[in-house]
Amino acid sequence: MRLMILSPLALSICLASPLAAAGRPRKAEPATPPAAPALPVDATFLKPLKARAIGPAVMGGRISDVAVDPSDPSTCYVGLAHGGVMKTTDAGASFQPVFDKAGVASIGALAVSPADPKVLWAGTGEANDRNSSGWGKGVFRSTDGGATWAAAGLEASRCIARLAVHPKDATMAYAAAMGDLWTPGGERGLYKTTDGGMSWKAVLTAPAPFGDRVGCGDVVLDPRNPDIVYAALYARRRFPWAFQAGPAATEGRDLGGIFRSTDGGATWTKLTKGLPAGTGRIGLAVSASKPGVVMAVVQSDEGGTVPIMDIMSKAGGTFRSEDGGDTWIRTSPLNPRPFYFSQIRIAPDDDRRIYVLGFGLHVSEDGGATWREDCSEKVHPDLHALAFDPKAPKHLLLGTDGGLYQSHSAGASWEALNRFPAGEYYRIAVDDSAPYRVAGGLQDNRNWVGPSRTFSKDGILNQDWTNLGGGDGFHVLFDPADPGVLFAESQGGSIFRVNLRSGAMKFLRPEPAEGQEAYRFHWASPFLRSRHAKDVLYLAGNRVFKLTDRGERWRPISSDLTTQDPRRTRTSGSGAETFGVIYTLAESPVRAGLLWAGTDDGKVWRTEDEGASWTDLTPNLPAAVKGQWIQRLEAGREPGVAYLVAQAYRTGSYAPLVYRTADGGKSWQGLGAGLAQDQPAHVVKEDPVNPRVLYCGTEGGLFVSLDQGQRWLPLGGLPPVPVDDLAIQAREDDLVIATHGRSLYVLDDLSVLQGLSPEVLDGELHLFAPRPVLARQLLPGNASEEGKAGTFRGTNPPLGATFQIYVKGDTGEDLSLAIKAPDGRPVANLKAAGRAGLQRIAWDLKPTPDLVSEYRGEGSKFVKPGLYTVTVTRGTAKATGSLKVEVAEDLETR
């Protein structure tokens, strides 16, 4: 029988050694102290603790914009909705991040200056109006092709939908500022700079008092006369339970539409002849090949709205002008899902070839009169960005919810450029196989499972990951009794069981009997496995459900735990606005039956008897949390301890709301003061060994506290991307990090953080207990340079042992490691710079050259199994420890 689906994963499980499965002996769990002492460490101290990117890149993330260097089309820039900017200089064979030091990851628009292609503009904050859309900090500008960036204004805009740069002046640009998606205010409208972003002037805004609600959704320049500017005003506002656009967001006033300036933005005319009223979002395009041709895709609800999958509007659609906007003709009702798309492009070499982006790519060859849908089965759906190679117009670059694609045939065929990790993870889980597996779900990219490491020189490849199915992916749970069975979740509480050996899939979501009130489930419903009963699963909607018998049997164990606000009624559309549900559920790791539940409408509950009775903790919540979205509850390793994360950005506050209770929810202590106050928190985890150590994922990255939340420090060297979830693999002491924009990272071996204490820091030198290790060789893989081109490779940890060392102060003396065999014979001598702080030093488990004869090939052999003594010295300071080594079968030892 062939194990087709499990091949890389099952192989690693079958080859796992007993040592790898056993791992390092667990330390005793200390009692939580009344107050954790502050430790004298800073961000520099923790800098050597770098997380490794494991991918995957097999699925992409949402792309906001693509910009091509007009002087060198092999160079292009890709703006990610939550992951920064990627750059390629080899036509897509490889990509490098170039925006990670800017301090913000959500990109809305990119533009390369035609006058000086080294000048690159980035507008932050994506313009796709989803519940999960990111926000930004204005405009940034680079003068060296993205190597360095400087803030260039409009920080209060929150979202830049489009940038248009003057073709002959690299310092002149227009920015379409949309404003905050959730609350009124900020910088909204069309802005112009003539000094490279040092100052901006609002040149097109809505009349008072609606300027705080109406932004600019698009801007384009006439390529022949850049003083002719077209812009679209657009009002929008999102609520947790609804979305408003156009007149619905401005008390019925029709303030949007297409505007034209012929004097560089000094004066404006609203273009109306042939266009509908009551407009919402509008996308614009100007022909580069025929003067006067302008096209627009226009949202209008005149005559009524249409269902989400109906791409034909009753009054809106595609419109064409051949006289510079004076008059317009409706060429087609085509207008797919306006708040998410509204993108139209004209081929640079043919004014009749038009592209409209939607669920698929709509192409017209006759100026918009008739359309065909290209690439619906060739690229991932939900298209947001399209750019042309100016020197070869049939070469297209397409950005979707599934990453980046390119076509050299005007869209007849496509290549997925899945060479950079941009996955937008929501939730993850790890198992106990060896190497352990990581599974989780992504925005619009289903659920996946793959290895935390491989034993090949190729690293972790895209083909090492297995797709489990689903739509948008969320929680994935491993079956502890059967490594080939997983439970996964798609939107709306759609849970299912999948057997990787057979491919069998069974859907399991609880459903009420006919005629009973329907259950409500969130887009991302809480779904977890009990730590106390192997066959028990918990799922939450507006009620909490207990599932048994591999998910086949279920029963509710709570009533409706929400405020039961009438706004909870499901909004028409995708289900993403379903409101009034339990959003977070946690089970105590130390007491069976103890559950915590939090809702999106601000309720917090606790049960100690698995739902027989629930205590409403909402009245005890801090003032800043009341009525806000309860993002995450995590149970501590003492029954009365729990951690709460709330989010208030939907009501205008971006502060991280992180709290701890030690008395079962009667009172709460704030822990978020040390975090950046403009970055909401997403998740907090208590270390399973040392409860003083907390890990927090925020909108701006990963942070650790060594003193129970009094002070927070950046951890792992991650880019400033949202960290939506964290998982700790207890056997290995690894922290697995799920980012919403750059896929997965692993921070190997947390023992150094767990073991930091005043006593350790007072000493001159300290060696943390190293993990037991297994000597083995890597499989060859495709080691040729040809095989490496165009392939993403996730990073494996170094083979062998890694020693973690604390060094106090800088003395200028080197660090020496002497390793001796069980019989006292020296086998390795290692050197490192004796710089202050934490250090990680790797050893490949082979004798060092100074202790073997190179002519006898002894340096290529591993040391023998046994318990080795490790001595670290710097000057007169000394620290010792031991390392357990095992050796895989058939390997030569010395």
N, C-alpha and C positions, 0 to 999 in steps of 0.2 A: 504494500500500500504506500502510495506517495504522500508525503506530508507537504503538500504544495504551499499552503498558506503559512504554516508554522516554520517553514524551512530555516530562516536565520535564527528565529527565536527558540524553536524547539531544539535546534542543534546546540545552542549555548546552554540550555537547561540540561541536556543530556551529558554535556562535557563538564558540567560544573563539578568542582572538587569539594570534598567534605569540608575542607578548610574554608573555602569561600562561603559555603552555606552557613558555617558556624560563626564566622566573623570574630571580631574582637569581643572578649568577655564584657558584659554590661557592668557599668559602675553602679554602686549603690546610689539611690536617689536621695539627695539631701532634703531635709525639710525646708519649706519656704521660710526665709527669715522675715522678721517684722519689717525691716527696711534693708534693701540691698545697698551695700556700700558702693559709692562711685569709684570707678577704676580710672587711673590716669593714662588713658589711651586716647588716640585721636585717629582721624581717617588715614593718615600716613602710616600709622602703626599697623593698620589692618590691610594696607594696600597689597601685600604679597598674596593675600587670600583671593585669588582670581577664579571666578567661575568659568567653566569651559562651555562653549556653545556646542550642543549636540544636534542642532537642527530640530526637526527635519525641514528640508526645503522642497519636499515632494509636492506639497500644497503651498500656495502663496498666501498672501494676506491682501487686504483691500488696498488698491493703488488709487491715489488721488489725482496724480498728474504725472506727465512725462514730458521732458524737454530735451531737444536734440541740439547739439552744437552745430550751428550752420556752416562753420568752417571745416568741421571734421565730424561727419555723421557717425563715425565709429564710436564717438563719445556721446553718451547721453546720461541724463539724470532721471531718477525715478523717485517720486515722492510717495511715501507710504502714509496711510491714514493714521497709523500709530507707531511707525518704526523709523522715522527720520528719512534721510535721503541716501539712496544708493547710486553709485557712479560706475559706469563701465567705460573703458577706453579701448576695448577690443571687440566691439560690436556684439556685446552680450555674452562672450565666453566666460567672463568673470566679473564680479561686482565687489566694490568695497564701500563700506559706510563712510560718509563724509560730513555728517551733520551731528555726530554724537556729542560734541563738546558744546553745542548751542544751548543745552539745558531744556529742550522741548522736543517732542518726538512726533507730534501730529502735524502733518503737512497738508495744506490745502491747494497750493499753487506753486509752480516753478516757472522761471523764464530765464533764457540765456540772452544776453544783449547781442543783437546783430552787429552793433558797432564795435564791440570788444567782447569776443566769446569767453574771455577769462572772467568777465563780470556775470555773476549768477545771482538771481534774486529768488528768495524762498518766502512764501507766505504761509504762516503756520495756522493750524486749526482747520480741519477738513470741512468742506461745504456740503457733504452728504448728510441729510437731516435725520439720520437714524438715532435711535435711543442710545446707541453705543458710539456715536460720533465723538471724535476727540476735539479738544480745543487748543488754542495756541497762545503765543505771546507776541503777535505782530509780525512784522516783516524783518527778514535778515538779508544781508548782502555779502557776497564774497567777491573779491577781486583777483583771486588766484585759482579759479576753477574748482572751488569747493574745499580747498585745503584748510582755509581759515574763514571764519564768519564773524560779522559784527552785527549787533542789533541795529535795526534801521527804522524804528518807530512803529506807531499804531499798536502799541502793546495792548490797549484796552479794546481792540477790535474783536478779540477772541477767535475770529475766523476770517481768513482771506480766501475768497473764492476764485479769484483770477488776478494775474499780473500781466500788464501789457507794457513793454519797454519800447521807448522810441528807437526807431531803426538806425538813427545816426547819432544819438546822444546817449551814452551809457549811464548818465546820471539822471535821466528823465524817465519816469515810469508812472503808471497808474495802478492803483490797488483797489480792487472791489472788496470792500469790507462788509461782511454779513452781520457781524455782531454776535452776541451770546445767543446760543440756541434756546436757552431755558428762561432767561430773564431779560427784561428791557434794559436799555442803557448802553453805554460804551460808545465806541467809535463805529458809526454805520454810514454807509454811502460810498461814493466814489471819491478817492483821494488822489492827489497828484503831488509828486516831488520833482524838483528840478536840481537838487543838490545831492543826489545819491542817498536819499533817505534821512538826511540830517533834519529836514523839516518837511511837513506835509500840509497841504491845503485841501479842505473839503470842497470839491467842485460840483458835486451833485448829491443832494440829500432830499428827504421828504420834508414837506412843510410841518411846522409845529402844529399840534403837540405830538406828532407821530414819528419824529425823527429818531426816537429811542426804540422803535419797533421795525422800521423799514431799513433794510440794508441794500447793498448792491450785489447782485448775483453773478454778473458777467460784464466784461469789458473787452472790446477789440478795437484795434486801430486799422484804418485804411492803409495798406502797405504802400500805396503810391503817394498818399498825402496824409502823414500821421497827425496833422491837425484835425482831421475828421475822426471823431471818436464816437463809438456806439456803446451804450451801457444800458443795463437792465436793472431797475429797482424791484425789490422783492421783500415782502414782509412775511415773517415766519415766527412761530413760537411753538415749542414742544412742552407738553406736560407729561407726567408719568403715565397718564391714562389716555392722552389724546395728542393730536397735532393740528395746528392751525396754520393756514397759509393764505396769502392774498388778502382780500377784503375781510375774511373771517378773523384775521389778526389785527385789523385796524378799524374795528367797530363799523364795518360795512363800507368804509371809504375806499374808493378805487385809486390807490396811490402808486401802484406798480406800473410796469410797462417798459417800452423801449424808448430811449432818449438818444438824441444826436447833437453833437457839438461840431461846428466847423471852424472853431477858433481855439483849438487845444484845451477845451474845457471851460472857457470863460463864460460862454452862454450856451443854453440848452433848449432844444425843442422836443416836445413829446410827440412821437410818431404814432398816428392813430388810423390813418386811412387804410382800410382793409384789414385792420387788426381787431381782435375781440376785446371787449372790456372785461373788467373783473379778473385781471391776470394774476397768476401766482409766479412760479419760477419760470425763467426764460433763459434759454441758451442761444448764443449768437455766433455767427461766423461771417467773415468777409472774404470774397474771392480774391486770390492773388493773381489770377489769370485774366479776369474780365472786369474792367472798371464798373462800379456802380452796383455790382451784384452783392446783396446781403441776404443771409438766410437766418431764420430763427425757428426754434422749437418752443412753442408757447403753451403754457398751462392756462386754461380758462374753464371755469365751471358754469359758464352760461349754458343754459339748456340742460343742466344736470351733470352729476358726476358719474363715473363708471367704476366697476369693480377693479381690484388691484391687478388682475391678470389681463384686463381688457386694455389693449394698448392704443385704442382709437378713441380720441376725445370727441365730445359732442360739439364743441365750439373752438377748442384749441387745435393744436397740431403743428405741422410744418408750414412756414410761410416764407415767401420769396419776394424780394424787391429787386428790380433791375434799374432803378433810378436813385440809388443811394438812400433808400428808405422813405422817399416821399409817398410812394404807394406800395401796397403789399397785396399779394394774391395767396390765398390759402391753397397750397398744392396738395395737401393730404391731411387727414385727421390724425396721423401718426404722432403719438406723444406718450411713450411708455413711462409709467410710474414717475411722475415729474419730480417729487421731492427727493428721489434717490438718483435720478439720472439728469435729464435736461441738458444733454451735451450734443452738439451738432458740429460737423466739420465739412469743409469744402476741399476737395482735392486741389493741391496747389497748381496742377497742370491742366485741370479740366473743371470749369465752373458747373458742369452738368452732373458731375459725380459727387454725390452727397452721402455722408455717413451720419446716422443717428444712433446713439448708444442707448441700450436698454438692457433687457434680459439677454438679448442677443444683439448682433450687429446688423442694423438695417442699412441697406445700400440702394441708392437710386442712381440710375445712369441718365435720367432725363430731367434733371433739375428738381426732383422731388415729387413728380407726378405719380410715378409707380415705384414700388419698393420690393426688394427681395430680402430675405433674412439669411445672411452669411454666418458661417462658423458656429451655429447653434449647438452642434455636436462636436466641435473641434476645440473650443475654448471653454473655460469655466464661465458660467453665466454671471450677470450683473456687471456691466461694463461702465467704466467711469472716465477713462482717459484714452485719447487717441492722438498720436503724433506722426508726422510724415518726415521721411528723409528728404531734405530739400534738393538733394542732388539725384535722388532716385525715388520719385513720388509713389512708385508701387511698393516701396519698402515702408511698411507700417509697424508702429509700436503700439500695442494695445494693453491697457491696464484694467484689470477686473478684480472682483472679489477673490479670485483665485491666483492672483499674481500677474506676471508680465509675459506677454506673447509678442512674437514678431512674425511678419509675413513679408515675403519678397515677391508676392504675386497679387498685390492689391486685395488680399483677403481670401484668395482661392485656397491657400493652405497656410497652416500656422505651426510655429515651433514654440513650445513652452520653455521660457528661460528660467527654469526652476533651479537657479544656481546661487540663490541667497535665501537665508531663512527669514521669512516675514510672517510666519503663522501668528494668528491672533487667538491665543489660547484663553479659554474661560476657566476650565477646571482640569486637574490632573490627579492621578493616583499612581502608586508604585506597588510592586509585588515583592515576593521574597525569593524569586528564582535567582540564579547566579550565572551571568550577570543579571541583576534585577531589571525588570522591564518598566517602562513609563507609558502610561496611557492617558489620553485626554481628548477633549473636544475643542473645536475651533469655530470661529465665526464663519458660517457658510461653507465650512470645509470638512464637515463630518467628524467622526471619531477615529483616532489612530492609536496603534500600539507599536512600540519599538524598543530597542535595547538601550540601556544607559551607557554601554560601551561595547566595542567589538574587539576581536583579537586578530585584526587584519591591518596591514600597513595602509590600506585604503581609508581607514577611519570609519566613521558611521555614515553610510550612504543612504540615499533616498530609498533604494530598494530594500533596505533593512526594516522599513516601516510597513505595517499592514493596515489597510483601511477596514474599519469595522462597520461602516455604513452610517446612515443618519443624514440629516440636512445640516442645520447648524448643530455642532456637537457641544456637549457639556460634560457631565460627569461620566466616568467609566469606572466600573468596579471589577476587581478580580475575584474569581471564585477560589477561595483558599484550598478547596478540596480537589480542584481540577484546573491546572494551568491553561488548558485549552478552552475554557469557558469564561466569557466576560459578560458583564451587564453594562449596557451603554444607554445614553439618553440623547434624544434630539429635542427640539423646541416643544414647548407646551406639555411637558411631562411625558413625552412619548418614549418610554423606556422599553428596552428589548434585550433579550438574551441571545448571544451569538456563540456558536460552537466553531472554533477555528479549524477543527479537524474535518468537519463535515460541511461547513458553510451554512448549517441550519440556523434560522433566525426566528425568534418567537416574540411577538409584541405583547406587553404585559401591563400597560397602564390601567389603573383602576377606573371603572366606568360605573355610574349608578344605573339602577334598573330603569326601564322605560317609564316615563312619566314623572320621575323624580328630578329634583333640582340638580343641574349639571355641576360637576366639580370645576373649579377654576385652577389652572396651572400657569405658572409664570413661563416666560420665554426660557429661562434657566431655572428649572425647578430643583430644589434640594433633593439629593439622592445619595444615600450613604449605606454602608454595611455596618452592622453591629460589631463591636469589638468583643462582645461577650457571648454571642450566640452565632455560630458560623452560618446558620441558615436564615438569619433574619436580615431583611433590608428595610430601610425606611425611605419613604417618598413623601414630599409635602407639596400641597397645592394651597387651597384655602383651609384644608384640614391636613392632619398628619396621618399617613397610612403605614401600616406594618405589613410587610410581605414575607411569606415563608414558602417552603416547598419550591425552591429555585425561582421564586417570583410568581408561581402559579396561583397561590392563594393569598388573599389580602383582606384587611378590614381596617376601617378608620379607628384611630385611637385618640381623636380629639374632635371637638366641634369646630365650627368656623372660628379661627383665632384672630381674624382681622377686625378692623373697626366696622366692617360691613357697610361702608360708605356706598351710597348708590352709584358713585362713579366707577365702582369695580366692574360694572357691566362691560363685557368685552367689546372693544372698539372694532369697527369694521377694518379689515385688512389682514395683515400677516399674523396677528396674535401677539405682537411684541408689546402692545399697549395694555394687555390684560393686567388689571390692577386690583389690589386688595387680596394679596396672596402671601403665603409664607415664603420668604426669600432665602432664609438661612436656617439650618437645623444642625444641631451638634449633640453628640452623645458623650457622656463622661467616659474617659478611658479607665476609670477606677471603680465606678459603681454602676452596676447594671440597672437599667430602668430610668436613669437620670438623663433627661433630655432638655435641651434649651431650644427655643424657637423664636425667630424674629421675623417681622413682616415688613413689606415695602411701605405700609402706611403707619409705621412707627410703634408697633406693639412688640413687647418682649414677654415670653412665657417660660415657665420651668415646671417640669413634672419629675417626681421622684419615684413614680410607680408605673412607668411606661404608659402614661396617658390616662390612667384611671381617674386622676385628678390633675388639674393644671392651676398654677399660681400665676396671676397676672402681675408682672413686675413693672409694667409701664409707668405707674405713678412714681416709682423710685428713680426713674431715669434722670440724668442731668438735663438742665434746661436746654442746652445746645442740641440735644438729641431728640427731644420730644417732638413728635410729628414728622420726623425725618425718616429717610429710607434706612432700615437696618440691613446693612450690607453683609455683615459676617458676625457670627457667634462662634467662639472656640472654647471648648471645655478644657480646664486646666487639670493638672494631675493631683489636685486635692478637690474633694467633692464640692466645696463652696466656691471654688475659683472658676472664673470664666472671663473671657475677653470679648469685648464688643467693638465693632467698627460700624460707624454710621456715616452716611454721605448726605450732604446738604447742598451740593452744587446745583441741584435742580431748583433750589430756591435762592440761589445767589451766593452761597458761602462755599468757598473752596478749601476751607481749613480741614486738616485731618482730624477726624473725631474718633479717637481710640481710647478705650476705657477698660479698667479691670475691676472686678468685684472679688472679694475674698469671703463674703458672707452670704452667698447664694442669691445675690441680686438685690439685697436690701440697700446697699450703698455702692457707689462707683467712684473710682479714682481715675482722673484724667492722665493719659500717657502720651498725648499727641503734641505736647508743647515743644518738644525738641525736634519735631519734623518740620519740613518746609511748609509754611502756612498757606501756600497756594497750590498744594498737591493733595487731593483727597486720598485717604488710605483705602485699600481694597481688602487686605487680609492681614491678620496677625497670628503668629504661631508661638507657642511656648516650647522651648527646647525640652525634649523628653528626658534628658539627663540632669540638666541644671536649670531649674525654673527661673533663675535670675536672668537667663539669656532669652531674649525675645527677638523674633524676626518679623519684619513688617514690609509688606509690598504696598507701594503707593503708585500714584499716577506718574511719578518721576523716578521709579527704580526700587531697589532693595536696600533695606536698612536693618541694622542690628542694634539692640540695646544689651549691654552687659550688666545693667543695674536695674532691671525690672521696669524699664521705661522712663527712667529719669533723664537719660541722654541717649540720642540716636546717632549712629555713624553709618555712612554709606558702606555697603558690603558687596564684594564680588566683582567689582570693576565693570558692572553692567552699563550699557547705554541708558540714557534717561527715559526709558520706556515704561509703560504701565506694567506692573506686576500684579496679575489677577489672582494667582494662587501659588501656594507653596506646599510641598510634601517632603517629609523627612523619612528617609529609608533607615530604619532604626538599626538594622544589622550592620550596615556600613557607615552609619553616622554621616550620611550624605544629605545635602539639602538640594532638592530639585525645584527649579524656579520656572514658573509658567509666565511668560510675558505675553502681552496682548499687542504684538507687533514684530517681535523678533524671535518667536518660537521658544525653545527650551534651553535652559542652562543647568549645569550641575556644579555645585560647590562641594568638592570632595572633602570628607573627613572633618567634621565639626568639632572633634575632640579638643582642638586648640582653643576654640571659643568656650567650650564647656569647662575647660580646665584653667582658664585665666582666673586668678585670684590675687588679692593683695600680697599673699605670701610669695606667689610666683613672681610678681612684678618687683618685689623687694629684693629678690635675689639677683646675682650677676648673670646667671645663665640657667636655662631650664630646657630639658628635652622632654617633650610630650610623648606619652607612650605610643609607639608606632603600631599600625595595624599588622596583624599576621599577613604574610605574603606567600604567594605561590609563584615559583619560578617557571616561566614558560616563554616560548618564542611566538612572535607574530607570524601569521600566515602571510605569504608574499604579497597577495593582492595584485593589482595592476600597477606596478611600481613605475612603469615608463612615463615619461613626461607627456607622451601623446595620450595616454590613458587618463591623465589628470586633467587635461584641458576640458573646460565646460562641465565640470562635475563639482557639486558641493560635497564637502567632506566634514562631517561633524568631528569634533576633537575628542580623542580618547585620553584618559589619564596616562601618565608615564608608566611603563612596565616596571615592576620591581617595587622597592620600598621608597617611601617618601618620609623624610624626617622633618618634623616641625619643631622649631627651636625659637625660644625667646632669648634675646640678647639685650642687656641693659647698657644704654649709653654707647657712644662712639669713642673708641680708644685708638683707632688706626691699626689694630691688630687683626690678623686673619682668624677665621674660624676653622678648626681642624676636627674632622670626624675619623676616629679610628675604630674599625670593626674587626672583632676577633671571633673565630670559630669556637664551638663548644669546648674544644680541647685547648683553647688559649692561643692558637696560632693566628697571627695577623692575616686577614684576607683582603682588606681594603682600607685605603687612606684617601679621604676626600678633603677638599679645601673649598672655602667660600669666603667672601668678604665679610668681615665682622661688623657689619652695619647694625645700628640699633633697631630694635623692634622685632617683629616676627619674620621668620625665614622658613622657606621650604626648600629642602635639598633632596634630590632624587639619587637613588643608587640602583643600578641594573642587576644586582645580585651576581655580579661577576667580579673576579679578583681585579684590582687595579694594576696598571702596567708596572708599577714599582715593585710589585710582589710576585711577579711571574716572569717566566722566560718567554719572550715573544716568538722564539724559534720553535718551541714545542707546541704552539697553539693553545697554551693553557688559558690565555686571556679570553678565549671564546667560550670556555666552559663555565657553567654555573657553579656556585658553591654548593656544598652538600646540605641536606636537610638538617635542621637542628635549631637550638636556641642560641642566638648570637649576641654578644655583648657590644654595645655601642657606647663610645666615650667621646663626648664633645668638649673641646677646650678652646678657650680664648685667653691668652696670657696665662694667668694663674687660676682663672676660673675653670671649673670642671663640672660636667653633668654626665650621668650615666643612665643607661636603660638597656632593655633587651628586645630583640627582634626574633620572632618565630618564623622560620623559613621552611616551606615545603617545596618539593620539586615535582613537576609534572612527569608522567611516565615517559620513558625512552630518551630523556635528555641526558647528555653527558655532564658529569660533575667533576670537580677537581677536589 
